[in-house]
Amino acid sequence: METITRVCLLFILGFGVLAARPSACAPSFSLEEARQNVSEDKKERTVVQALNDQTKRSNTVTAKSNAERGWKLVIKGLSSDDIWHISPQGVKMEVYIPRRTYVAKAPDWTLFIYDDQTRTYAFKTKQTWSHQWRSLSLQQYTKGVRASIAGLKATQYALGDKVNGWSEFYIADLPLPAELRELASFLGPQLGLGAKTEVEGGVVLQVAKVDANGRRRYLVTTTSCEPSTIPPSTFEVPRGYRQGLPDWHPWSLP
């Protein structure tokens, strides 16, 4: 009986040792290793999140940069050099003689003119200036060659004939919205062009009068064009200006 008891005790102890021993097939992890794995997993998720955030910020900056890309043009007229800042988002035209500035921007394309000396401004809605532009008589023109003016591609439009002489207009092939092309044409007479050249409109880079003998006289020519980053604030009236231009200004009239 004593022998049987001893055998049973040995069997029970041996089974307990086997049960406590880790299985050869199952992996063995300590508590410290488990904590390290959790920490590494958190680090990995943090890195992935940081990369995603960086990509989003980069995309936002790129979109903003693309929206602000434009051109700075120096257009020499008969009396002064005028400076245009233009992008798909808006236009600013600085005229120096007499001193005045025109600005307009998407999406409403209201055209403002302001005077730095009197710190006053006036405006025309898109409906008003568009109606005025479309009421001009459309001149008969002939579409001519393409050329490069100050590094910009342009299309030639000729008005007149060889007997009486003609005018040559070079209009920039810029990727601008239709509203801005039309607005640029409306601003054209302010440069002394005095002619509506085409329905599509655009920025006039060069104008020349050619007489019957072929002698050419330049009225307007673009002397430089620089790619430029143009912030939206460029197309706004400066703060502190009040509405109401001087009585002598044509835009002061209703």
C-alpha positions as CSV (number, residue, x, y, z in Angstrom):
1,M,0.0,0.0,0.0
2,E,2.8,2.3,0.9
3,T,4.5,1.5,-2.5
4,I,1.3,2.4,-4.4
5,T,1.1,5.6,-2.5
6,R,4.6,6.6,-3.4
7,V,4.0,5.8,-7.1
8,C,0.9,8.0,-7.1
9,L,2.8,10.9,-5.5
10,L,5.7,10.6,-8.0
11,F,3.1,10.6,-10.9
12,I,1.3,13.6,-9.6
13,L,4.6,15.6,-9.1
14,G,5.9,14.6,-12.5
15,F,2.6,15.8,-14.2
16,G,2.9,19.1,-12.4
17,V,6.4,19.7,-13.6
18,L,5.4,18.9,-17.2
19,A,2.4,21.3,-16.9
20,A,4.5,24.1,-15.6
21,R,7.2,23.7,-18.3
22,P,6.6,25.8,-21.4
23,S,5.6,23.9,-24.5
24,A,8.2,23.6,-27.2
25,C,5.7,24.5,-29.9
26,A,4.4,27.7,-28.2
27,P,6.5,30.9,-28.3
28,S,7.7,32.3,-24.9
29,F,7.4,36.0,-24.2
30,S,8.4,37.8,-21.1
31,L,6.4,40.8,-19.7
32,E,9.2,43.2,-20.7
33,E,9.2,41.8,-24.3
34,A,5.4,42.3,-24.5
35,R,5.8,45.9,-23.3
36,Q,8.5,46.5,-25.8
37,N,6.3,45.2,-28.6
38,V,3.5,47.5,-27.6
39,S,5.9,50.4,-27.5
40,E,7.3,49.6,-31.0
41,D,3.8,49.3,-32.4
42,K,2.9,52.8,-31.0
43,K,6.0,54.2,-32.5
44,E,5.2,52.8,-35.9
45,R,1.7,54.2,-35.8
46,T,3.1,57.6,-34.7
47,V,5.5,57.6,-37.6
48,V,2.8,56.6,-40.1
49,Q,0.5,59.4,-38.8
50,A,3.3,61.9,-39.0
51,L,4.0,61.0,-42.6
52,N,0.3,61.3,-43.4
53,D,0.1,64.7,-41.8
54,Q,3.2,65.8,-43.7
55,T,1.7,64.7,-47.0
56,K,-1.5,66.6,-46.2
57,R,0.4,69.8,-45.4
58,S,2.5,69.4,-48.5
59,N,-0.6,69.0,-50.7
60,T,-2.1,72.1,-49.0
61,V,1.0,74.1,-49.6
62,T,1.2,72.9,-53.2
63,A,-2.4,73.8,-53.9
64,K,-1.9,77.2,-52.4
65,S,1.3,77.7,-54.4
66,N,-0.4,76.7,-57.6
67,A,-3.3,79.1,-56.9
68,E,-0.9,82.0,-56.3
69,R,1.2,81.5,-59.4
70,G,1.1,84.3,-61.9
71,W,3.0,86.8,-63.9
72,K,4.4,90.3,-63.4
73,L,4.3,92.3,-66.6
74,V,5.9,95.7,-67.4
75,I,3.9,97.2,-70.2
76,K,5.3,100.4,-71.7
77,G,2.8,102.8,-73.1
78,L,3.1,106.2,-74.7
79,S,3.2,108.1,-71.3
80,S,4.5,105.6,-68.7
81,D,5.4,102.0,-67.8
82,D,2.4,100.2,-66.4
83,I,2.7,97.1,-64.2
84,W,0.3,94.2,-64.3
85,H,0.2,91.5,-61.6
86,I,-2.0,88.8,-63.0
87,S,-2.9,85.2,-62.2
88,P,-6.0,83.0,-62.7
89,Q,-7.2,84.4,-59.3
90,G,-7.1,88.1,-60.2
91,V,-5.5,91.1,-61.7
92,K,-3.8,94.3,-60.5
93,M,-2.9,97.0,-63.0
94,E,-0.8,99.9,-61.7
95,V,-0.9,103.0,-64.0
96,Y,1.5,105.8,-63.2
97,I,0.4,108.7,-65.4
98,P,-2.1,109.6,-64.0
99,R,-1.5,107.6,-60.8
100,R,-4.3,105.0,-60.3
101,T,-4.6,101.3,-59.7
102,Y,-7.2,98.8,-60.9
103,V,-7.8,95.5,-59.0
104,A,-10.3,92.6,-59.4
105,K,-10.4,89.0,-58.2
106,A,-12.4,85.8,-58.4
107,P,-15.1,84.8,-57.9
108,D,-17.2,88.0,-58.4
109,W,-14.7,90.0,-60.5
110,T,-15.9,93.4,-59.2
111,L,-13.4,95.9,-60.6
112,F,-12.0,98.5,-58.1
113,I,-10.0,101.6,-58.9
114,Y,-8.2,103.4,-56.2
115,D,-6.2,106.6,-55.9
116,D,-3.2,106.6,-53.5
117,Q,-3.0,110.4,-53.2
118,T,-6.6,110.9,-52.0
119,R,-6.9,107.4,-50.5
120,T,-10.2,106.9,-52.2
121,Y,-11.8,104.2,-54.4
122,A,-14.7,103.4,-56.6
123,F,-15.9,100.2,-58.2
124,K,-17.8,98.7,-61.0
125,T,-19.6,95.3,-60.7
126,K,-18.9,92.6,-63.3
127,Q,-22.4,93.2,-64.7
128,T,-21.6,96.9,-65.2
129,W,-18.1,96.7,-66.8
130,S,-19.0,93.6,-68.9
131,H,-22.0,95.4,-70.3
132,Q,-19.9,98.5,-71.1
133,W,-17.3,96.3,-72.8
134,R,-19.8,94.4,-74.9
135,S,-21.5,97.6,-76.0
136,L,-18.3,98.6,-77.9
137,S,-18.3,98.0,-81.6
138,L,-16.4,94.9,-82.5
139,Q,-13.7,95.8,-85.0
140,Q,-13.0,93.7,-88.0
141,Y,-9.8,91.9,-87.4
142,T,-7.6,89.3,-89.1
143,K,-6.0,86.6,-87.0
144,G,-2.3,86.4,-87.9
145,V,0.9,84.8,-86.8
146,R,2.0,83.7,-83.3
147,A,4.9,85.4,-81.8
148,S,6.9,85.7,-78.6
149,I,6.6,89.0,-76.7
150,A,8.9,89.3,-73.6
151,G,9.1,85.5,-73.5
152,L,5.3,85.0,-73.6
153,K,3.5,83.3,-76.5
154,A,1.1,85.7,-78.2
155,T,-1.3,85.8,-81.1
156,Q,-1.4,88.6,-83.6
157,Y,-4.6,90.4,-84.7
158,A,-4.6,93.0,-87.4
159,L,-7.1,95.8,-87.9
160,G,-7.2,97.8,-91.2
161,D,-5.7,97.3,-94.6
162,K,-2.4,98.0,-96.5
163,V,-3.9,101.0,-98.4
164,N,-4.9,103.0,-95.3
165,G,-2.6,101.4,-92.8
166,W,-3.4,99.0,-90.0
167,S,-3.0,98.3,-86.3
168,E,-1.3,95.1,-84.9
169,F,-2.4,93.7,-81.6
170,Y,-0.6,90.9,-79.9
171,I,-2.7,89.2,-77.2
172,A,-1.1,86.9,-74.7
173,D,-1.8,83.2,-74.7
174,L,-2.1,83.0,-70.9
175,P,-4.2,80.3,-69.2
176,L,-6.8,82.7,-67.7
177,P,-10.5,82.2,-67.0
178,A,-12.9,83.7,-69.4
179,E,-14.0,86.5,-67.0
180,L,-10.4,87.7,-66.6
181,R,-9.7,87.7,-70.3
182,E,-12.8,89.8,-70.8
183,L,-11.8,92.1,-68.0
184,A,-8.3,92.5,-69.5
185,S,-9.9,93.6,-72.7
186,F,-12.0,96.1,-70.9
187,L,-8.9,97.6,-69.3
188,G,-7.3,97.8,-72.7
189,P,-8.7,101.2,-73.6
190,Q,-7.1,102.5,-70.4
191,L,-3.8,101.9,-72.1
192,G,-4.8,104.0,-75.0
193,L,-5.8,101.1,-77.3
194,G,-9.3,102.3,-78.0
195,A,-10.4,99.2,-79.8
196,K,-12.3,96.0,-79.0
197,T,-10.3,93.4,-80.8
198,E,-12.0,90.1,-80.1
199,V,-14.8,88.5,-78.2
200,E,-12.5,86.2,-76.1
201,G,-10.3,89.0,-74.9
202,G,-7.0,88.8,-73.2
203,V,-4.0,90.8,-72.1
204,V,-2.6,93.0,-74.9
205,L,1.1,92.7,-74.9
206,Q,1.9,94.9,-77.9
207,V,0.2,97.4,-80.2
208,A,1.7,98.9,-83.3
209,K,0.4,101.3,-85.9
210,V,1.6,100.6,-89.4
211,D,1.2,103.1,-92.2
212,A,0.7,102.4,-95.9
213,N,4.5,102.5,-96.4
214,G,5.1,99.8,-93.8
215,R,6.5,102.1,-91.1
216,R,5.7,100.8,-87.7
217,R,5.1,102.9,-84.6
218,Y,4.7,101.1,-81.3
219,L,2.0,102.4,-78.9
220,V,2.3,99.7,-76.3
221,T,4.9,97.0,-75.8
222,T,5.7,94.6,-73.0
223,T,9.3,95.0,-71.9
224,S,9.5,92.3,-69.3
225,C,7.5,89.3,-68.0
226,E,8.5,87.5,-64.8
227,P,6.8,84.4,-63.2
228,S,5.6,85.5,-59.8
229,T,3.9,84.3,-56.7
230,I,1.0,86.6,-56.1
231,P,-0.9,86.4,-52.7
232,P,-4.6,87.1,-52.8
233,S,-4.2,90.4,-50.8
234,T,-2.6,91.9,-54.0
235,F,-6.0,92.1,-55.6
236,E,-7.6,94.1,-52.8
237,V,-8.1,97.8,-52.0
238,P,-5.7,98.9,-49.2
239,R,-7.1,99.3,-45.8
240,G,-8.1,102.8,-44.7
241,Y,-9.3,103.9,-48.2
242,R,-12.8,105.4,-48.4
243,Q,-15.3,105.2,-51.2
244,G,-15.6,108.2,-53.4
245,L,-13.1,109.4,-56.0
246,P,-12.5,113.1,-56.7
247,D,-15.0,115.0,-58.9
248,W,-12.5,115.3,-61.8
249,H,-12.2,111.5,-62.1
250,P,-14.5,109.9,-64.8
251,W,-15.3,107.0,-62.5
252,S,-16.8,109.5,-59.9
253,L,-19.8,110.0,-62.3
254,P,-22.8,107.7,-61.9
